[in-house]
Amino acid sequence: MSANAILNDPDFTKPGTDSGLLGVFRHRHLLSLLLKKGVATRYHGSALGWVWSYIRPAAQFIMYSIVVGILMGGRDDITSFPVYLFTGIVAVNLFSETLRNTTSAITDNKSLVKKIYLPRELFPIAALGVALIHFLPQAALLLAVVLLFGWTFSWVAVLSFVAGVILILIFSLGLGLFFGAINVAYRDAKNFVDLILMFATWASPVLYTWSMVATHAPNWLYQIYMVNPMTAAVELFHTAFWAPIAPNDARPPEIILHTLIAAGIAIATLVIGQLTFRKLEGSFAQHL
């Protein structure tokens, strides 16, 4: 992205004086430039390019299927376990890439942040957009897999999928703004994010069902688990792609209530992340 394209924008504002996330939409041209830059550089110099967006989830699916489905004796208690597994993997991948991208968005664009006054939220929003674009091939691959297992279209499935994606994006953006702001001065924040992502698959119903938590965990821990935004998002993905194939498998009780509470937690996380980001953004250029 050229410096001239940025300098020609008439709406530059000093850090902390704009309208935050809402102000990003006043700079749609810059946002589109950052999106194009992020997409273009993602696989720059790669021979396979976008094919990697399909290879990674496919490799994860094969690895987990072999380890859990064969070496560990399988999951006969879960109907169509490959679909159940792959659905959760795709949801967690969206969360992981969005959180990782938004956390490093400011440091990855330090040359622009140091030289030009513009809404700093542009960078994490663009990073989120890049993650969403690279999520689409995984979603397409997931759709192809579930169709092979007999999945049929329904508006409930579509709405559940969209709601799950939105929930993941809100939650991961909130965390990304929070840790991304701290990461500018203390790079330990990125390492802490790596720890979160390491546990993401195990802290949501990807390799196991919610009923296992209900059976073996204390009730208070089960309730906390069910209102975890990632648990709610993965269950929404299951509702969209796995439940139509396995209609007789039990669904979580009070799933609507738990999802609404999880959405409230995700929104609160976004508010806290934005407030932290705005409080610290004035010192970004100094630390970079």
C-alpha positions as CSV (number, residue, x, y, z in Angstrom):
1,M,0.0,0.0,0.0
2,S,1.5,3.4,-1.0
3,A,2.0,6.3,1.3
4,N,0.3,8.6,-1.2
5,A,-3.0,6.6,-1.0
6,I,-3.0,7.1,2.8
7,L,-2.0,10.7,2.8
8,N,-4.8,11.6,0.3
9,D,-7.4,10.5,2.8
10,P,-9.1,13.7,4.1
11,D,-10.3,12.4,7.4
12,F,-7.1,11.7,9.4
13,T,-7.5,12.1,13.1
14,K,-5.2,12.0,16.1
15,P,-5.2,8.8,18.1
16,G,-7.9,8.8,20.8
17,T,-9.9,11.6,19.2
18,D,-12.0,9.6,16.7
19,S,-15.1,7.5,17.3
20,G,-13.3,4.2,17.8
21,L,-14.6,1.2,16.0
22,L,-17.4,3.2,14.4
23,G,-14.9,5.6,13.0
24,V,-13.4,2.8,10.9
25,F,-16.3,3.0,8.5
26,R,-15.5,6.6,7.7
27,H,-12.2,5.3,6.2
28,R,-13.6,2.5,4.0
29,H,-11.1,3.2,1.3
30,L,-8.1,2.7,3.6
31,L,-9.8,-0.4,5.1
32,S,-10.1,-1.9,1.6
33,L,-6.4,-1.1,0.9
34,L,-5.4,-2.8,4.1
35,L,-7.6,-5.8,3.3
36,K,-6.1,-6.2,-0.1
37,K,-2.6,-5.8,1.3
38,G,-3.3,-8.5,4.0
39,V,-4.8,-10.9,1.5
40,A,-2.0,-10.4,-1.1
41,T,0.8,-10.8,1.4
42,R,-0.7,-13.9,3.2
43,Y,0.8,-16.4,0.7
44,H,3.3,-14.1,-1.1
45,G,6.0,-16.2,-2.5
46,S,4.1,-19.4,-1.9
47,A,3.9,-21.9,-4.8
48,L,0.6,-23.3,-3.6
49,G,-0.9,-20.0,-2.5
50,W,-4.6,-20.3,-1.5
51,V,-4.4,-24.1,-1.6
52,W,-3.0,-23.9,1.9
53,S,-6.3,-22.6,3.1
54,Y,-7.7,-26.0,2.3
55,I,-4.7,-28.1,3.2
56,R,-4.4,-26.9,6.9
57,P,-8.0,-27.8,8.0
58,A,-7.9,-31.0,5.9
59,A,-4.6,-32.0,7.6
60,Q,-6.1,-31.2,11.1
61,F,-9.2,-33.3,10.3
62,I,-7.1,-36.3,9.2
63,M,-4.8,-36.1,12.2
64,Y,-7.5,-35.8,14.8
65,S,-9.6,-38.5,13.0
66,I,-6.6,-40.9,13.1
67,V,-5.7,-40.2,16.7
68,V,-9.1,-40.0,18.2
69,G,-11.1,-42.1,15.8
70,I,-8.6,-45.0,15.4
71,L,-5.7,-45.0,17.9
72,M,-7.9,-44.0,20.8
73,G,-10.7,-46.4,20.0
74,G,-13.0,-44.1,18.2
75,R,-16.1,-42.1,19.4
76,D,-19.0,-44.5,18.8
77,D,-21.1,-42.4,21.2
78,I,-21.1,-39.5,18.7
79,T,-23.0,-40.1,15.5
80,S,-21.1,-39.0,12.4
81,F,-18.1,-38.2,14.5
82,P,-16.0,-36.9,11.5
83,V,-18.6,-34.2,10.8
84,Y,-18.8,-33.3,14.5
85,L,-15.0,-33.1,14.7
86,F,-14.5,-31.1,11.5
87,T,-17.3,-28.7,12.4
88,G,-15.6,-27.8,15.7
89,I,-12.1,-27.6,14.1
90,V,-13.4,-25.0,11.5
91,A,-15.0,-22.9,14.2
92,V,-11.8,-22.9,16.4
93,N,-9.6,-22.1,13.4
94,L,-11.7,-19.0,12.7
95,F,-11.3,-17.9,16.3
96,S,-7.5,-18.7,16.4
97,E,-6.7,-16.9,13.2
98,T,-8.8,-13.8,14.1
99,L,-7.3,-13.5,17.6
100,R,-3.8,-14.1,16.3
101,N,-4.1,-11.5,13.5
102,T,-5.8,-8.8,15.6
103,T,-3.3,-9.2,18.4
104,S,-0.3,-8.5,16.1
105,A,-2.1,-6.0,13.8
106,I,-0.5,-2.9,15.3
107,T,3.0,-4.3,15.5
108,D,2.7,-5.7,12.0
109,N,1.9,-2.2,10.7
110,K,4.3,-0.2,12.9
111,S,5.7,1.8,10.0
112,L,2.2,3.2,9.3
113,V,1.3,3.6,12.9
114,K,4.4,5.7,13.7
115,K,4.1,8.0,10.7
116,I,0.4,8.7,10.1
117,Y,-2.6,9.7,12.2
118,L,-5.6,7.5,11.4
119,P,-7.9,5.4,13.5
120,R,-5.7,2.6,14.9
121,E,-8.7,0.3,14.9
122,L,-8.4,0.1,11.2
123,F,-5.6,-2.4,11.6
124,P,-7.3,-5.0,13.8
125,I,-10.5,-4.6,11.8
126,A,-8.6,-5.2,8.6
127,A,-6.8,-8.2,10.2
128,L,-10.2,-9.6,11.2
129,G,-11.4,-9.2,7.6
130,V,-8.4,-11.1,6.3
131,A,-9.1,-13.9,8.7
132,L,-12.7,-14.0,7.6
133,I,-11.7,-14.1,3.9
134,H,-9.3,-17.0,4.6
135,F,-12.1,-18.8,6.6
136,L,-14.3,-19.0,3.5
137,P,-12.3,-21.9,1.8
138,Q,-12.6,-23.8,5.1
139,A,-16.3,-23.2,5.3
140,A,-16.6,-24.4,1.7
141,L,-14.7,-27.5,2.5
142,L,-16.8,-28.2,5.5
143,L,-20.0,-27.8,3.4
144,A,-18.6,-30.3,0.9
145,V,-17.9,-32.8,3.7
146,V,-21.4,-32.5,5.3
147,L,-23.1,-32.9,1.9
148,L,-21.4,-36.2,1.5
149,F,-22.9,-37.3,4.8
150,G,-26.4,-36.3,3.8
151,W,-26.7,-32.7,5.1
152,T,-29.8,-30.8,3.8
153,F,-30.4,-27.1,3.6
154,S,-32.5,-25.3,6.3
155,W,-32.8,-21.8,7.4
156,V,-32.1,-22.9,11.0
157,A,-28.8,-24.2,9.8
158,V,-27.9,-21.0,7.9
159,L,-28.9,-18.7,10.8
160,S,-27.0,-20.9,13.3
161,F,-23.9,-20.7,11.2
162,V,-24.1,-17.0,10.7
163,A,-24.7,-16.5,14.4
164,G,-21.8,-18.7,15.3
165,V,-19.5,-16.7,13.0
166,I,-20.6,-13.4,14.4
167,L,-20.2,-14.6,17.9
168,I,-16.6,-15.7,17.2
169,L,-15.7,-12.5,15.4
170,I,-17.0,-10.3,18.3
171,F,-15.3,-12.3,21.0
172,S,-12.0,-12.7,19.2
173,L,-12.0,-9.0,18.2
174,G,-12.5,-8.0,21.8
175,L,-9.7,-10.1,22.9
176,G,-7.5,-9.0,20.0
177,L,-8.0,-5.3,20.8
178,F,-7.2,-5.9,24.5
179,F,-4.1,-8.0,23.9
180,G,-3.1,-6.1,20.8
181,A,-2.9,-2.8,22.7
182,I,-0.9,-4.4,25.5
183,N,1.3,-6.2,23.0
184,V,2.7,-2.9,21.6
185,A,4.5,-2.2,24.9
186,Y,4.8,-5.7,26.3
187,R,5.3,-8.5,23.7
188,D,4.5,-11.0,26.4
189,A,0.9,-10.5,25.5
190,K,1.3,-12.3,22.2
191,N,2.8,-15.3,24.0
192,F,-0.2,-15.3,26.4
193,V,-2.5,-15.3,23.4
194,D,-0.6,-18.4,22.1
195,L,-1.4,-20.1,25.4
196,I,-5.1,-19.3,25.0
197,L,-5.1,-20.7,21.5
198,M,-3.3,-23.8,22.7
199,F,-6.2,-24.6,25.0
200,A,-9.0,-23.4,22.6
201,T,-9.6,-26.8,21.1
202,W,-9.8,-28.5,24.5
203,A,-11.9,-25.8,26.2
204,S,-14.8,-26.2,23.7
205,P,-16.8,-29.3,22.5
206,V,-14.6,-30.2,19.5
207,L,-13.2,-33.6,20.5
208,Y,-15.9,-34.4,23.1
209,T,-19.5,-33.5,23.8
210,W,-21.1,-31.1,26.3
211,S,-22.7,-34.1,28.0
212,M,-19.2,-35.4,29.2
213,V,-18.7,-32.1,31.0
214,A,-22.2,-32.2,32.5
215,T,-21.5,-35.8,33.7
216,H,-18.0,-35.4,35.1
217,A,-17.7,-31.7,36.1
218,P,-19.3,-29.9,39.1
219,N,-22.5,-28.0,38.1
220,W,-20.9,-24.6,38.6
221,L,-18.0,-25.5,36.3
222,Y,-20.5,-26.9,33.7
223,Q,-22.5,-23.6,33.8
224,I,-19.3,-21.6,33.2
225,Y,-18.3,-23.9,30.4
226,M,-21.6,-23.6,28.6
227,V,-21.5,-19.7,28.7
228,N,-18.0,-19.7,27.3
229,P,-18.5,-17.8,23.9
230,M,-16.5,-20.5,22.1
231,T,-18.6,-23.3,23.5
232,A,-21.7,-21.5,22.3
233,A,-20.2,-20.8,18.9
234,V,-19.1,-24.4,18.4
235,E,-22.5,-25.6,19.4
236,L,-24.1,-23.2,16.9
237,F,-21.8,-24.7,14.2
238,H,-22.9,-28.1,15.4
239,T,-26.5,-27.0,15.1
240,A,-25.9,-25.8,11.5
241,F,-23.8,-28.8,10.2
242,W,-23.9,-31.8,12.5
243,A,-27.4,-31.8,14.0
244,P,-29.2,-32.2,10.7
245,I,-27.1,-35.4,10.1
246,A,-27.5,-36.7,13.7
247,P,-31.0,-35.5,14.8
248,N,-31.3,-38.2,17.5
249,D,-28.2,-37.1,19.4
250,A,-29.0,-35.0,22.5
251,R,-28.6,-31.2,22.2
252,P,-27.6,-29.1,25.2
253,P,-30.5,-28.1,27.4
254,E,-31.1,-24.3,27.7
255,I,-28.9,-23.8,24.7
256,I,-30.7,-20.6,23.8
257,L,-30.2,-19.1,27.3
258,H,-26.5,-20.1,27.4
259,T,-26.0,-18.7,23.9
260,L,-27.5,-15.3,24.9
261,I,-25.3,-15.1,28.0
262,A,-22.3,-16.1,25.9
263,A,-23.2,-13.3,23.4
264,G,-23.4,-10.9,26.3
265,I,-20.0,-12.0,27.5
266,A,-18.6,-11.6,24.0
267,I,-20.0,-8.0,23.7
268,A,-18.6,-7.1,27.1
269,T,-15.2,-8.4,26.0
270,L,-15.4,-6.2,22.9
271,V,-16.3,-3.2,25.0
272,I,-13.4,-3.8,27.4
273,G,-11.0,-4.5,24.5
274,Q,-12.0,-1.2,22.8
275,L,-11.7,0.8,26.0
276,T,-8.3,-0.7,26.7
277,F,-7.2,0.0,23.1
278,R,-8.3,3.6,23.2
279,K,-6.6,4.2,26.5
280,L,-3.3,2.9,25.3
281,E,-3.3,3.9,21.6
282,G,-1.8,7.3,22.3
283,S,1.5,5.7,23.2
284,F,1.6,3.2,20.3
285,A,4.0,5.3,18.2
286,Q,6.3,5.9,21.2
287,H,6.6,2.1,22.0
288,L,7.0,1.1,18.3
